[in-house]
Amino acid sequence: MQACWAFFDDVRSRVSAEMQKGPRGGGRDRDHIVRHTFAAERDWAKGVGVLTPDGAMLTDEGLKAHRDAYCQAFREYHAQGKLAGKKGKEPLRFLIRHTAFHTLDHAWEMEDKDLTAKQA
């Protein structure tokens, strides 16, 4: 999961702010994709007791604090044999895998729609 975060952060730091539009002109820009990815993760983090304030993940310090707390919560839940999720019925491995996949999926989306090479 941490490697996926590192890759996501690298991609978001180097792609264009504006993304290539779809065939009918729709699509999201980089910052919208980032906010969506962070909002989903923030929601999932509640499933392991991590409550991150709105907008906190948009700062480097807030993002680090969130990710540290998220990882620590996984360690604590694992040590206690607890399940995760909104209803406390999901294995930790599912939440970790889901977080990692979602992060990578949107990193790849940004890479695919990057306009940096076309702007140069």
DSSP file (Angstrom, degrees, kcal/mol; ACC not computed):
  #  RESIDUE AA STRUCTURE BP1 BP2  ACC     N-H-->O    O-->H-N    N-H-->O    O-->H-N    TCO  KAPPA ALPHA  PHI   PSI    X-CA   Y-CA   Z-CA
    1    1 A M     >        0   0    0      0, 0.0     4,-2.2     0, 0.0     5,-0.1   0.000 360.0 360.0 360.0 -42.2    0.0    0.0    0.0
    2    2 A Q  H  >  +     0   0    0      1,-0.2     4,-2.3     2,-0.2     5,-0.1   0.872 360.0  51.8 -65.8 -35.7    2.8    2.4    0.8
    3    3 A A  H  > S+     0   0    0      2,-0.2     4,-2.2     1,-0.2    -1,-0.2   0.880 108.6  51.8 -66.4 -36.9    4.5    1.6   -2.5
    4    4 A C  H  > S+     0   0    0      2,-0.2     4,-2.6     1,-0.2    -2,-0.2   0.901 109.2  50.1 -65.4 -40.7    1.3    2.4   -4.2
    5    5 A W  H  X S+     0   0    0     -4,-2.2     4,-2.8     2,-0.2    -2,-0.2   0.924 109.6  50.8 -62.3 -43.9    1.1    5.7   -2.4
    6    6 A A  H  X S+     0   0    0     -4,-2.3     4,-2.1     1,-0.2    -2,-0.2   0.907 112.1  47.0 -61.5 -41.8    4.6    6.6   -3.4
    7    7 A F  H  X S+     0   0    0     -4,-2.2     4,-2.6     2,-0.2    -1,-0.2   0.932 112.1  50.1 -64.9 -45.9    3.9    5.8   -7.0
    8    8 A F  H  X S+     0   0    0     -4,-2.6     4,-2.9     1,-0.2     5,-0.2   0.921 110.9  49.4 -57.5 -46.4    0.6    7.9   -6.9
    9    9 A D  H  X S+     0   0    0     -4,-2.8     4,-1.3     1,-0.2    -1,-0.2   0.887 110.8  50.1 -63.2 -39.5    2.5   10.8   -5.4
   10   10 A D  H  X S+     0   0    0     -4,-2.1     4,-0.8    -5,-0.2    -1,-0.2   0.931 112.7  47.0 -63.2 -45.6    5.2   10.6   -8.0
   11   11 A V  H >X S+     0   0    0     -4,-2.6     4,-1.6     1,-0.2     3,-1.2   0.944 111.1  49.8 -63.3 -48.3    2.6   10.6  -10.8
   12   12 A R  H 3< S+     0   0    0     -4,-2.9    -1,-0.2     1,-0.3    -2,-0.2   0.778 108.7  54.8 -65.1 -23.6    0.5   13.5   -9.5
   13   13 A S  H 3< S+     0   0    0     -4,-1.3    -1,-0.3    -5,-0.2    -2,-0.2   0.685 116.6  34.9 -80.4 -17.5    3.7   15.6   -9.1
   14   14 A R  H << S+     0   0    0     -3,-1.2    -2,-0.2    -4,-0.8     2,-0.2   0.547  96.4  89.1-117.0  -8.0    4.7   15.2  -12.7
   15   15 A V  S  < S-     0   0    0     -4,-1.6    96,-0.1    -5,-0.1     4,-0.1  -0.502  84.1 -91.8 -89.5 162.7    1.5   15.1  -14.8
   16   16 A S        -     0   0    0     94,-0.2    14,-0.2    -2,-0.2    -1,-0.1  -0.338  26.1-127.0 -68.3 150.3   -0.2   18.1  -16.3
   17   17 A A  S    S+     0   0    0     12,-0.1    13,-2.2    13,-0.1    14,-0.5   0.878  99.1  60.1 -65.9 -37.6   -3.0   19.7  -14.2
   18   18 A E  S    S-     0   0    0     11,-0.2    97,-0.6    12,-0.1     2,-0.3  -0.776  80.9-151.0 -92.5 136.2   -5.3   19.4  -17.2
   19   19 A M  B     -A  114   0A   0     -2,-0.4    95,-0.2    95,-0.1     2,-0.1  -0.715  28.6 -88.8-105.8 156.9   -6.0   15.9  -18.4
   20   20 A Q        -     0   0    0     93,-3.0     8,-0.2    -2,-0.3     2,-0.1  -0.394  48.9-125.3 -60.2 135.5   -6.9   14.7  -21.9
   21   21 A K        -     0   0    0      1,-0.1     6,-0.2     6,-0.1     5,-0.1  -0.423  22.4-105.8 -82.7 159.7  -10.7   14.7  -22.3
   22   22 A G    >   -     0   0    0      4,-3.8     3,-2.1    -2,-0.1    -1,-0.1  -0.120  45.9 -84.2 -74.4 179.1  -12.8   11.8  -23.4
   23   23 A P  T 3  S+     0   0    0      0, 0.0    -1,-0.1     0, 0.0    -2,-0.1   0.737 132.2  43.8 -61.7 -23.8  -14.3   11.3  -26.9
   24   24 A R  T 3  S-     0   0    0      2,-0.1     3,-0.1     0, 0.0    -2,-0.0   0.208 125.4 -98.8-105.5  14.7  -17.3   13.5  -25.9
   25   25 A G  S <  S+     0   0    0     -3,-2.1     2,-0.1     1,-0.3    -4,-0.0   0.449  83.9 122.5  88.9   0.6  -15.2   16.1  -24.2
   26   26 A G        +     0   0    0     -5,-0.1    -4,-3.8     2,-0.0    -1,-0.3  -0.326  23.5 102.6 -90.3 175.1  -15.8   14.9  -20.6
   27   27 A G        -     0   0    0     -6,-0.2     2,-0.3    -3,-0.1    -6,-0.1  -0.684  58.3 -84.6 136.7 171.8  -13.3   13.8  -18.0
   28   28 A R        -     0   0    0     -2,-0.2     2,-0.1    -8,-0.2    -9,-0.1  -0.780  30.8-126.7-111.0 153.0  -11.6   15.0  -14.8
   29   29 A D     >  -     0   0    0     -2,-0.3     4,-2.0   -11,-0.1     3,-0.3  -0.432  38.2 -95.3 -88.2 173.5   -8.5   17.1  -14.3
   30   30 A R  H  > S+     0   0    0    -13,-2.2     4,-2.6   -14,-0.2     5,-0.2   0.904 122.3  50.7 -56.6 -47.4   -5.6   16.0  -12.1
   31   31 A D  H  > S+     0   0    0    -14,-0.5     4,-2.5     1,-0.2    -1,-0.2   0.843 109.1  51.7 -66.0 -32.2   -6.7   17.8   -8.9
   32   32 A H  H  > S+     0   0    0     -3,-0.3     4,-2.4     2,-0.2    -1,-0.2   0.905 110.5  48.5 -67.9 -41.2  -10.2   16.3   -9.2
   33   33 A I  H  X S+     0   0    0     -4,-2.0     4,-2.6     2,-0.2    -2,-0.2   0.921 112.7  48.7 -63.2 -44.0   -8.8   12.8   -9.5
   34   34 A V  H  X S+     0   0    0     -4,-2.6     4,-2.7     2,-0.2     5,-0.2   0.938 111.9  48.0 -62.6 -47.5   -6.5   13.4   -6.5
   35   35 A R  H  X S+     0   0    0     -4,-2.5     4,-2.6     1,-0.2    -1,-0.2   0.900 112.6  49.7 -61.4 -40.3   -9.4   14.8   -4.4
   36   36 A H  H  X S+     0   0    0     -4,-2.4     4,-2.4     2,-0.2     5,-0.2   0.934 111.6  48.2 -62.4 -46.5  -11.6   11.8   -5.3
   37   37 A T  H  X S+     0   0    0     -4,-2.6     4,-2.1     1,-0.2    -2,-0.2   0.923 114.8  45.1 -61.6 -45.5   -8.8    9.3   -4.4
   38   38 A F  H  X S+     0   0    0     -4,-2.7     4,-2.7     2,-0.2    -1,-0.2   0.891 111.6  52.5 -66.2 -39.9   -8.1   11.0   -1.1
   39   39 A A  H  X S+     0   0    0     -4,-2.6     4,-2.0    -5,-0.2    -2,-0.2   0.911 110.1  48.0 -64.4 -41.8  -11.8   11.3   -0.2
   40   40 A A  H  X S+     0   0    0     -4,-2.4     4,-2.4     2,-0.2    -1,-0.2   0.932 113.8  46.8 -63.7 -45.1  -12.4    7.6   -0.9
   41   41 A E  H  X S+     0   0    0     -4,-2.1     4,-2.5     1,-0.2    -2,-0.2   0.897 109.5  54.1 -64.5 -39.7   -9.4    6.6    1.2
   42   42 A R  H  X S+     0   0    0     -4,-2.7     4,-0.8     1,-0.2    10,-0.3   0.898 109.8  48.5 -60.1 -40.3  -10.5    9.0    4.0
   43   43 A D  H >< S+     0   0    0     -4,-2.0     3,-0.8     1,-0.2     4,-0.4   0.919 111.8  47.8 -66.1 -44.6  -13.9    7.2    4.0
   44   44 A W  H >< S+     0   0    0     -4,-2.4     3,-1.8     1,-0.2    41,-0.3   0.852 102.0  65.3 -65.6 -33.3  -12.3    3.8    4.1
   45   45 A A  H ><>S+     0   0    0     -4,-2.5     5,-2.4     1,-0.3     3,-1.9   0.791  88.2  68.0 -61.6 -27.2  -10.0    4.8    6.9
   46   46 A K  G X<5S+     0   0    0     -4,-0.8     3,-1.8    -3,-0.8    -1,-0.3   0.810  86.8  70.0 -59.9 -27.9  -13.0    5.3    9.2
   47   47 A G  G < 5S+     0   0    0     -3,-1.8    38,-0.4    -4,-0.4    -1,-0.3   0.609 105.3  38.3 -67.5 -12.2  -13.4    1.5    9.0
   48   48 A V  G < 5S-     0   0    0     -3,-1.9    -1,-0.3    -4,-0.2    -2,-0.2   0.047 127.4 -96.0-123.1  22.3  -10.2    1.2   11.1
   49   49 A G  T < 5S+     0   0    0     -3,-1.8     2,-0.7     1,-0.2    -3,-0.2   0.609  77.9 138.9  80.2  13.3  -11.0    4.1   13.3
   50   50 A V      < -     0   0    0     -5,-2.4     2,-0.7    -6,-0.1    -1,-0.2  -0.828  30.4-170.8 -95.3 118.7   -9.0    6.8   11.6
   51   51 A L        -     0   0    0     -2,-0.7    -8,-0.1    -3,-0.1    -9,-0.0  -0.913   4.2-174.5-112.4 106.1  -10.8   10.1   11.4
   52   52 A T        -     0   0    0     -2,-0.7     3,-0.1   -10,-0.3     5,-0.1  -0.874  26.8-117.2-103.4 127.2   -9.1   12.6    9.1
   53   53 A P    >   -     0   0    0      0, 0.0     3,-1.8     0, 0.0     4,-0.4  -0.218  42.0 -85.4 -60.9 150.7  -10.4   16.1    8.9
   54   54 A D  T 3  S+     0   0    0      1,-0.3   -15,-0.0     2,-0.1     0, 0.0  -0.288 113.7   9.7 -53.2 135.9  -11.8   17.4    5.6
   55   55 A G  T >  S+     0   0    0     -3,-0.1     3,-1.5     1,-0.1    -1,-0.3   0.299  92.8 114.1  78.2 -10.4   -9.0   18.9    3.5
   56   56 A A  G X  S+     0   0    0     -3,-1.8     3,-1.4     1,-0.3     7,-0.3   0.859  71.3  58.1 -62.8 -34.4   -6.2   17.6    5.7
   57   57 A M  G 3  S+     0   0    0     -4,-0.4    -1,-0.3     1,-0.3     6,-0.1   0.572  89.7  74.4 -74.6  -6.8   -4.9   15.2    3.0
   58   58 A L  G <  S+     0   0    0     -3,-1.5     2,-0.3     4,-0.1    -1,-0.3   0.496  89.5  67.5 -85.1  -2.8   -4.4   18.2    0.6
   59   59 A T  S <> S-     0   0    0     -3,-1.4     4,-2.8    -4,-0.2     5,-0.2  -0.873  86.9-125.4-111.2 151.6   -1.3   19.3    2.6
   60   60 A D  H  > S+     0   0    0     -2,-0.3     4,-2.3     1,-0.2     5,-0.2   0.919 112.8  47.5 -59.3 -43.7    1.9   17.3    2.8
   61   61 A E  H  > S+     0   0    0      1,-0.2     4,-2.3     2,-0.2    -1,-0.2   0.919 114.1  46.1 -65.1 -44.2    1.8   17.3    6.6
   62   62 A G  H  > S+     0   0    0     -6,-0.3     4,-2.5     2,-0.2    -5,-0.2   0.884 112.0  51.3 -66.3 -39.0   -1.8   16.3    6.7
   63   63 A L  H  X S+     0   0    0     -4,-2.8     4,-2.7    -7,-0.3     5,-0.2   0.921 111.2  47.6 -64.6 -44.1   -1.3   13.5    4.1
   64   64 A K  H  X S+     0   0    0     -4,-2.3     4,-2.7    -5,-0.2     5,-0.2   0.925 112.2  49.8 -62.4 -44.3    1.6   12.1    6.0
   65   65 A A  H  X S+     0   0    0     -4,-2.3     4,-2.3     2,-0.2    -2,-0.2   0.912 112.4  48.0 -61.6 -42.5   -0.3   12.2    9.3
   66   66 A H  H  X S+     0   0    0     -4,-2.5     4,-2.7     2,-0.2    -2,-0.2   0.951 113.6  45.9 -61.9 -49.9   -3.3   10.4    7.7
   67   67 A R  H  X S+     0   0    0     -4,-2.7     4,-2.5     1,-0.2     5,-0.2   0.888 112.6  50.4 -64.7 -39.3   -1.2    7.7    6.1
   68   68 A D  H  X S+     0   0    0     -4,-2.7     4,-2.5    -5,-0.2    -1,-0.2   0.929 113.5  45.8 -62.4 -44.4    0.8    7.1    9.3
   69   69 A A  H  X S+     0   0    0     -4,-2.3     4,-2.4    -5,-0.2    -2,-0.2   0.886 111.6  52.5 -65.9 -38.7   -2.4    6.8   11.3
   70   70 A Y  H  X S+     0   0    0     -4,-2.7     4,-1.8     2,-0.2    -2,-0.2   0.937 112.6  44.0 -62.9 -48.3   -4.0    4.5    8.6
   71   71 A C  H  X S+     0   0    0     -4,-2.5     4,-2.1     1,-0.2    -2,-0.2   0.914 113.4  50.9 -64.2 -42.7   -1.0    2.2    8.7
   72   72 A Q  H  X S+     0   0    0     -4,-2.5     4,-2.5     1,-0.2    -1,-0.2   0.892 107.4  54.0 -62.5 -39.0   -0.8    2.2   12.5
   73   73 A A  H  X S+     0   0    0     -4,-2.4     4,-2.9     1,-0.2     5,-0.2   0.895 106.7  51.7 -62.8 -39.7   -4.5    1.4   12.7
   74   74 A F  H  X S+     0   0    0     -4,-1.8     4,-2.6     2,-0.2    -1,-0.2   0.924 110.1  49.3 -61.6 -43.3   -3.9   -1.7   10.4
   75   75 A R  H  X S+     0   0    0     -4,-2.1     4,-2.5     2,-0.2    -2,-0.2   0.927 113.6  45.6 -61.7 -44.5   -1.2   -2.8   12.7
   76   76 A E  H  X S+     0   0    0     -4,-2.5     4,-1.6     2,-0.2    -2,-0.2   0.920 113.5  48.2 -66.6 -44.1   -3.3   -2.4   15.8
   77   77 A Y  H  X>S+     0   0    0     -4,-2.9     5,-2.5     1,-0.2     4,-0.6   0.914 112.9  49.5 -62.2 -42.0   -6.4   -4.1   14.3
   78   78 A H  H ><5S+     0   0    0     -4,-2.6     3,-1.1    -5,-0.2    -2,-0.2   0.928 108.7  52.0 -62.7 -45.1   -4.2   -7.0   13.1
   79   79 A A  H 3<5S+     0   0    0     -4,-2.5    -1,-0.2     1,-0.3    -2,-0.2   0.820 114.7  43.4 -61.1 -30.9   -2.6   -7.4   16.5
   80   80 A Q  H 3<5S-     0   0    0     -4,-1.6    -1,-0.3    -5,-0.2    -2,-0.2   0.475 109.9-121.9 -93.7  -3.6   -6.1   -7.5   18.1
   81   81 A G  T <<5 +     0   0    0     -3,-1.1    -3,-0.2    -4,-0.6     2,-0.2   0.770  58.4 156.2  69.4  25.4   -7.5   -9.9   15.4
   82   82 A K      < -     0   0    0     -5,-2.5    10,-0.3    -6,-0.2    -1,-0.2  -0.549  39.2-130.8 -87.5 149.4  -10.2   -7.3   14.6
   83   83 A L        -     0   0    0      5,-0.3     2,-0.2    -2,-0.2     6,-0.1  -0.490  24.4-143.8 -87.3 166.7  -12.1   -7.0   11.3
   84   84 A A  B   > +B   90   0B   0      6,-3.8     6,-2.8    -2,-0.2     5,-0.6  -0.483  43.7  78.6-120.5-172.1  -12.4   -3.7    9.5
   85   85 A G  T > 5S-     0   0    0    -38,-0.4     3,-1.1   -41,-0.3   -41,-0.0  -0.121  90.1 -61.3  94.8 169.5  -14.9   -1.7    7.4
   86   86 A K  T 3 5S+     0   0    0      1,-0.3    -1,-0.2     2,-0.1   -42,-0.0   0.821 139.7  32.3 -59.0 -33.5  -18.0    0.3    8.2
   87   87 A K  T 3 5S-     0   0    0     -3,-0.2    -1,-0.3     0, 0.0    -2,-0.1   0.336 111.2-116.3-106.2   5.6  -19.7   -2.7    9.7
   88   88 A G  T < 5S+     0   0    0     -3,-1.1    -5,-0.3   -41,-0.1    -3,-0.2   0.835  86.4 109.4  65.9  33.8  -16.6   -4.4   11.0
   89   89 A K      < +     0   0    0     -5,-0.6    -4,-0.2    -6,-0.1    -1,-0.1   0.347  47.4  95.0-121.6   3.9  -17.0   -7.4    8.8
   90   90 A E  B    S-B   84   0B   0     -6,-2.8    -6,-3.8   -43,-0.1     2,-0.1  -0.803  74.2-117.9-103.4 138.5  -14.1   -7.0    6.3
   91   91 A P    >>  -     0   0    0      0, 0.0     4,-1.4     0, 0.0     3,-0.9  -0.417  25.7-121.0 -65.1 147.0  -10.7   -8.7    6.6
   92   92 A L  H 3> S+     0   0    0    -10,-0.3     4,-2.7     1,-0.3     5,-0.2   0.876 111.7  62.5 -56.5 -38.6   -7.9   -6.2    6.8
   93   93 A R  H 3> S+     0   0    0      1,-0.2     4,-2.5     2,-0.2    -1,-0.3   0.834 100.5  53.7 -60.0 -32.1   -6.3   -7.6    3.7
   94   94 A F  H <> S+     0   0    0     -3,-0.9     4,-2.9     2,-0.2    -1,-0.2   0.943 110.5  45.2 -66.2 -46.7   -9.4   -6.6    1.7
   95   95 A L  H  X S+     0   0    0     -4,-1.4     4,-2.3     2,-0.2    -2,-0.2   0.890 114.9  47.9 -65.6 -39.8   -9.2   -3.0    2.8
   96   96 A I  H  X S+     0   0    0     -4,-2.7     4,-2.5     2,-0.2    -1,-0.2   0.949 114.9  45.4 -64.1 -48.5   -5.4   -2.8    2.2
   97   97 A R  H  X S+     0   0    0     -4,-2.5     4,-2.8    -5,-0.2     5,-0.2   0.898 113.5  50.1 -62.5 -41.5   -5.8   -4.4   -1.2
   98   98 A H  H  X S+     0   0    0     -4,-2.9     4,-2.5     2,-0.2     5,-0.2   0.912 111.5  48.0 -65.0 -43.5   -8.7   -2.1   -2.1
   99   99 A T  H  X S+     0   0    0     -4,-2.3     4,-2.2    -5,-0.2    -2,-0.2   0.934 114.1  46.8 -61.6 -46.9   -6.8    1.0   -1.0
  100  100 A A  H  X S+     0   0    0     -4,-2.5     4,-2.5     2,-0.2    -2,-0.2   0.928 114.0  46.8 -63.0 -46.4   -3.8    0.0   -3.0
  101  101 A F  H  X S+     0   0    0     -4,-2.8     4,-3.2     1,-0.2     5,-0.2   0.935 112.2  49.4 -62.9 -46.5   -5.7   -0.9   -6.1
  102  102 A H  H  X S+     0   0    0     -4,-2.5     4,-1.8     1,-0.2    -1,-0.2   0.901 112.0  49.2 -61.2 -41.2   -7.8    2.3   -6.1
  103  103 A T  H  X S+     0   0    0     -4,-2.2     4,-1.7    -5,-0.2    -1,-0.2   0.936 115.0  43.7 -63.1 -47.4   -4.6    4.4   -5.6
  104  104 A L  H  X S+     0   0    0     -4,-2.5     4,-2.9     2,-0.2     5,-0.2   0.903 108.9  57.9 -65.1 -41.5   -2.9    2.7   -8.5
  105  105 A D  H  X S+     0   0    0     -4,-3.2     4,-1.9     1,-0.2    -1,-0.2   0.904 110.9  42.2 -56.6 -43.4   -5.9    2.8  -10.8
  106  106 A H  H  X S+     0   0    0     -4,-1.8     4,-2.1     2,-0.2    -1,-0.2   0.794 110.7  55.7 -78.9 -26.4   -6.1    6.5  -10.5
  107  107 A A  H  X S+     0   0    0     -4,-1.7     4,-2.2     2,-0.2    -2,-0.2   0.930 110.8  46.1 -64.4 -44.3   -2.3    6.9  -10.9
  108  108 A W  H  X S+     0   0    0     -4,-2.9     4,-2.8     2,-0.2    -2,-0.2   0.884 109.3  55.1 -65.1 -38.2   -2.6    5.0  -14.1
  109  109 A E  H  X S+     0   0    0     -4,-1.9     4,-1.9    -5,-0.2    -1,-0.2   0.931 109.1  47.5 -59.1 -45.5   -5.6    7.1  -15.2
  110  110 A M  H  X S+     0   0    0     -4,-2.1     4,-0.6     1,-0.2    -2,-0.2   0.905 112.3  49.4 -64.5 -40.1   -3.5   10.3  -14.7
  111  111 A E  H >< S+     0   0    0     -4,-2.2     3,-0.9     1,-0.2    -2,-0.2   0.931 111.5  49.2 -62.2 -44.4   -0.6    8.8  -16.6
  112  112 A D  H 3< S+     0   0    0     -4,-2.8    -1,-0.2     1,-0.2    -2,-0.2   0.836 118.3  38.6 -63.7 -33.7   -2.8    7.8  -19.5
  113  113 A K  H 3< S+     0   0    0     -4,-1.9   -93,-3.0    -5,-0.2    -1,-0.2   0.313  84.2 132.1-102.8   7.4   -4.5   11.2  -19.7
  114  114 A D  B <<  -A   19   0A   0     -3,-0.9     4,-0.2    -4,-0.6     3,-0.1  -0.366  37.4-168.0 -63.6 134.9   -1.4   13.3  -19.1
  115  115 A L     >  +     0   0    0    -97,-0.6     4,-1.9     1,-0.1     5,-0.2   0.303  57.7 106.2-104.3   6.3   -0.9   16.2  -21.6
  116  116 A T  H  > S+     0   0    0      1,-0.2     4,-1.3     2,-0.2     3,-0.3   0.916  82.1  45.0 -54.7 -49.6    2.7   17.0  -20.6
  117  117 A A  H  4 S+     0   0    0      1,-0.2    -1,-0.2     2,-0.2    -2,-0.1   0.864 114.0  50.4 -65.0 -35.1    4.3   15.5  -23.7
  118  118 A K  H  4 S+     0   0    0      1,-0.2    -1,-0.2    -4,-0.2    -2,-0.2   0.770 109.2  51.5 -74.6 -25.2    1.6   17.1  -25.9
  119  119 A Q  H  <        0   0    0     -4,-1.9    -1,-0.2    -3,-0.3    -2,-0.2   0.738 360.0 360.0 -81.8 -23.3    2.2   20.6  -24.4
  120  120 A A     <        0   0    0     -4,-1.3    -1,-0.2    -5,-0.2    -2,-0.1   0.482 360.0 360.0 -72.8 360.0    6.0   20.5  -24.8
